[in-house]
Amino acid sequence: MRIYVAGHRGMVGGAIARKLTDRGVDVVTRTHAELDLTDQAAVRSFFEKEKPDAVVLSAAKVGGIHANNTYPAQFIYENLMIECNVIHEAYASGVQRLLQLGSSCIYPRAVLQPMREDALLTGILEPTNEPYAIAKIAGIKMCESYNRQYGTDYRSVMPTNLYGPGDNFHPENSHVLPALIRRFHEAKEQSLREVVIWGSGKPRREFLHVDDMADASLFVLNLPKQVYEANTQPMLSHINVGTGTDVSIKELAEMVAAATGYLGRITQDTSKPDGTMQKLMDVSRLADMGWKADIDLQTGIEQTYAWYLANIDRLRQA
């Protein structure tokens, strides 16, 4: 079995590649310098040469609220091109099994919580990440369409907010949890009396450790086709992946402060956007198939902070 992991240098792709290697699978990878996934001709040539048995599509342009607001054209263009090229050229080269990783932002802003898979396309998206969400919805529909027309077995998993070793800790373009880890660590270093977090602190978010996500991804990829199809529908093929529990941003900040040893005040800048007030996944479908998350949030934050400290010099140069 040879499996191509697109995006193996990213946090999720790296975790998936490690788990596959540990299981004795021949993992095929390419760096961005070796293969630009937005270049259709290059992707076609890669598949014709390598002919993998299966594909895990974890490559994507990702970022937090600031990055999505600042680079909307790049977010929609690059993600659409990656999905179109990888999914189509996988099919054209005879790949029957593919797993595409999406995001919980595919669901409407005002969706009933927790978010069920059948909430897709039932309302208006959150404006701050709409371009990225539209690209990810297109990826789901590509997989569904190729399955319907060509009989492929292309699956999609929609994770909640991910974190862990290998995360992006950039002070402006990262997601909330790694951004908080860096901010609280630097506040402790500089003996700052307070740390200011964006927004009111009231929005609630769900967080999943990347190692749990990697395990869930391979669980779904390896499900027998009849089991997968029995728990999905031809026009509703994606599966939510998460913990089924959430915390407020204020509570998250307090957990990060405890993990980093920061003892100062935590205040809110209410002039900054909150984004969606709650994003909690309904993970009952995946639970019914036999999978649930294993790493609790406080433990995961402590592990991630330890990884950050071990890599801090390199991360600060990025």
C-alpha positions in Angstrom: 0.0 0.0 0.0 1.4 3.4 -1.1 -0.4 6.4 0.2 0.2 10.0 -0.9 -0.1 12.5 1.9 -0.6 15.9 0.4 0.6 18.6 2.9 2.9 16.4 5.0 4.8 19.4 6.3 1.6 20.9 7.8 0.5 20.1 11.3 -2.3 17.6 10.3 -0.5 16.0 7.3 2.6 15.5 9.4 0.7 13.7 12.1 -1.0 11.5 9.6 2.2 10.7 7.8 3.9 9.7 11.1 1.0 7.4 12.0 1.1 5.8 8.6 4.8 5.3 8.8 4.5 3.7 12.2 1.9 1.3 10.7 4.4 0.2 8.0 2.7 2.1 5.1 4.8 3.4 2.3 4.1 7.1 2.5 4.6 9.3 -0.6 5.3 12.9 0.0 6.4 16.1 -1.9 7.3 19.5 -0.5 5.8 22.6 -2.0 9.1 23.3 -3.8 9.0 19.8 -5.3 5.3 20.0 -6.3 3.1 23.0 -6.5 -0.4 21.6 -6.0 -2.0 24.7 -7.7 -0.2 23.7 -11.0 -2.5 21.2 -12.7 0.2 19.9 -15.2 2.7 19.3 -12.3 0.0 17.4 -10.3 -0.9 15.3 -13.4 2.7 14.4 -14.0 3.2 13.5 -10.3 0.2 11.1 -10.3 1.2 9.5 -13.6 4.7 8.8 -12.2 3.9 7.8 -8.6 0.5 6.0 -9.0 -0.3 5.9 -5.3 -3.0 3.4 -4.1 -4.7 6.1 -1.9 -4.5 9.8 -1.2 -4.9 11.9 2.0 -5.6 15.5 1.0 -4.5 17.6 4.0 -2.8 20.4 2.0 -4.5 23.7 2.3 -3.9 27.4 2.9 -5.1 28.0 6.5 -5.1 30.8 9.1 -7.1 32.6 11.7 -9.5 35.5 11.5 -6.8 38.1 10.7 -5.3 36.0 7.9 -8.7 35.2 6.4 -9.7 38.8 6.4 -6.4 40.0 5.0 -5.9 37.4 2.2 -9.4 36.3 1.1 -8.5 36.0 -2.6 -5.5 33.7 -1.8 -7.6 31.6 0.5 -10.3 30.8 -2.0 -8.0 30.5 -5.1 -5.3 28.3 -3.6 -7.7 26.0 -1.8 -9.9 25.6 -4.8 -7.0 24.9 -7.1 -5.4 22.4 -4.7 -8.7 20.4 -4.4 -9.5 20.5 -8.1 -6.1 19.3 -9.1 -5.5 16.6 -6.5 -9.0 15.1 -6.6 -9.3 15.2 -10.4 -5.8 13.9 -11.2 -6.2 11.2 -8.5 -9.3 10.0 -10.4 -7.6 10.3 -13.8 -4.7 8.1 -12.6 -7.0 5.4 -11.2 -6.9 6.2 -7.5 -10.0 4.7 -6.0 -9.6 5.8 -2.3 -9.1 9.4 -1.2 -9.7 11.2 2.1 -10.2 15.0 2.0 -9.8 17.1 5.1 -12.1 20.1 5.5 -13.1 22.4 8.3 -16.0 23.1 10.6 -16.3 26.6 9.1 -18.3 25.0 6.2 -21.5 25.3 8.4 -23.7 28.4 8.5 -23.0 31.1 11.0 -26.4 30.8 12.7 -26.6 27.0 12.7 -28.2 25.0 15.5 -25.6 23.8 18.0 -24.0 21.3 18.0 -23.5 21.3 14.3 -24.8 18.3 12.4 -23.6 17.2 9.0 -27.0 17.9 7.4 -26.7 21.6 8.3 -24.4 22.1 5.3 -25.8 24.7 2.8 -28.7 25.6 5.0 -27.8 29.2 5.8 -25.3 32.1 5.4 -21.7 31.5 6.2 -19.5 33.4 8.7 -18.3 36.4 6.7 -14.8 36.4 8.2 -13.9 33.1 6.6 -16.4 32.7 3.8 -13.8 32.4 1.0 -12.1 29.5 2.8 -15.4 27.8 3.7 -16.7 28.0 0.1 -13.5 26.3 -1.1 -13.9 23.5 1.5 -17.6 23.0 0.6 -16.5 22.7 -3.1 -14.1 19.9 -2.0 -16.8 18.0 -0.4 -19.1 18.3 -3.4 -16.2 17.3 -5.7 -15.7 14.0 -3.8 -19.5 13.4 -3.8 -19.7 14.1 -7.5 -16.8 11.9 -8.5 -18.3 9.1 -6.4 -21.7 9.4 -8.1 -20.4 9.7 -11.6 -17.3 7.5 -11.6 -17.8 5.1 -8.7 -14.8 6.2 -6.7 -14.5 6.0 -2.9 -13.6 9.6 -2.0 -14.4 10.6 1.6 -14.4 13.9 3.5 -13.8 14.6 7.2 -14.6 17.9 8.8 -12.5 18.6 11.9 -13.2 21.1 14.5 -10.4 23.6 15.6 -7.1 21.7 15.6 -4.0 22.3 17.6 -0.8 20.5 18.7 2.9 19.9 17.7 3.7 21.5 14.4 1.1 24.3 14.7 1.6 27.8 13.4 2.6 30.2 16.1 2.8 33.4 14.0 1.6 36.4 16.1 -0.8 37.6 13.4 -1.7 34.7 11.1 -2.1 31.8 13.5 -5.3 30.3 15.0 -6.4 31.3 18.5 -4.9 28.6 20.6 -1.3 28.7 19.3 -1.5 32.5 19.2 -2.5 32.5 22.9 0.4 30.1 23.8 2.9 32.5 22.2 1.3 35.6 23.7 1.2 34.2 27.2 4.7 32.8 27.0 6.1 36.2 25.9 4.1 38.0 28.5 5.7 35.8 31.2 9.1 36.4 29.7 8.6 40.1 29.7 6.9 40.2 33.1 3.9 41.9 31.7 1.0 42.7 34.1 -1.7 41.8 31.6 -2.5 40.0 28.4 -5.2 41.3 26.2 -7.2 38.8 24.1 -9.3 39.7 21.1 -13.1 40.1 21.5 -15.4 39.6 24.4 -14.0 36.2 25.5 -17.6 34.8 25.3 -17.4 32.9 22.0 -17.2 29.1 22.6 -14.9 26.9 20.6 -14.1 23.2 20.4 -10.5 22.0 20.1 -9.1 18.7 18.9 -5.5 17.5 19.3 -3.8 16.8 16.0 -2.8 13.3 17.0 -6.5 12.5 17.6 -7.3 14.0 14.2 -4.7 11.9 12.5 -6.1 8.8 14.3 -9.7 9.7 13.3 -8.6 10.3 9.6 -7.1 6.9 9.3 -10.1 5.4 11.0 -12.4 6.9 8.4 -10.1 6.1 5.5 -9.9 2.4 6.5 -13.6 1.9 7.2 -15.1 -0.8 4.9 -17.0 0.9 2.1 -20.3 -0.7 3.2 -19.9 0.7 6.7 -19.0 4.2 5.5 -21.9 4.3 3.1 -24.3 3.0 5.7 -23.5 6.0 7.8 -23.5 8.6 5.1 -25.5 9.6 2.0 -24.5 10.1 -1.6 -25.3 13.9 -1.2 -24.2 14.1 2.4 -20.9 12.2 2.5 -18.8 14.2 5.0 -18.2 13.2 8.6 -17.6 15.6 11.6 -14.5 15.0 13.7 -14.2 16.6 17.2 -14.6 16.1 20.9 -18.2 17.1 21.3 -17.3 19.6 24.1 -16.3 23.3 24.0 -14.9 26.1 26.1 -15.2 29.9 26.0 -12.2 31.9 24.7 -11.8 33.3 28.2 -11.7 29.8 29.7 -9.2 28.8 27.0 -7.0 31.8 27.8 -7.1 30.8 31.5 -6.0 27.2 30.6 -3.2 28.5 28.5 -2.1 30.9 31.2 -2.0 28.0 33.7 0.0 25.8 31.2 2.6 28.6 30.6 2.8 29.7 34.2 1.6 33.3 33.5 0.2 34.9 36.6 -0.9 38.4 35.4 -4.4 39.7 34.4 -6.4 38.6 31.4 -8.4 41.4 29.8 -10.6 41.6 26.6 -10.3 44.0 23.6 -14.0 44.2 22.7 -13.2 46.4 19.6 -11.9 43.2 17.9 -14.3 40.8 16.2 -15.6 37.7 18.0 -16.5 35.7 14.9 -19.1 33.0 15.3 -20.4 32.8 18.9 -20.3 29.0 19.2 -18.9 26.3 17.0 -19.5 22.8 18.5 -19.5 19.7 16.4 -22.1 17.0 16.6 -19.8 13.9 16.5 -22.5 11.3 17.1 -22.1 9.8 13.6 -18.4 9.1 14.1 -19.0 7.9 17.6 -21.6 5.4 16.4 -19.0 4.0 14.0 -16.6 3.4 16.9 -14.3 6.4 17.3 -13.9 9.1 19.9 -11.2 11.6 20.9 -8.6 10.5 23.6 -6.6 13.6 24.5 -8.2 16.1 27.0 -7.7 19.8 26.3 -5.6 20.8 29.3 -3.2 17.9 28.7 -3.1 18.7 25.0 -2.3 22.4 25.7 0.6 21.4 28.1 2.0 19.0 25.4 1.7 21.7 22.8 3.4 24.3 25.0 6.3 21.8 25.7 6.7 21.4 21.9 6.7 25.2 21.4 9.4 25.6 24.0 11.5 22.9 22.3 11.2 24.7 18.9 11.0 28.3 20.1 14.1 29.6 18.3 13.0 28.3 14.9 9.4 29.4 15.4 10.4 33.0 16.3 12.3 33.3 13.0 9.3 32.2 10.9 
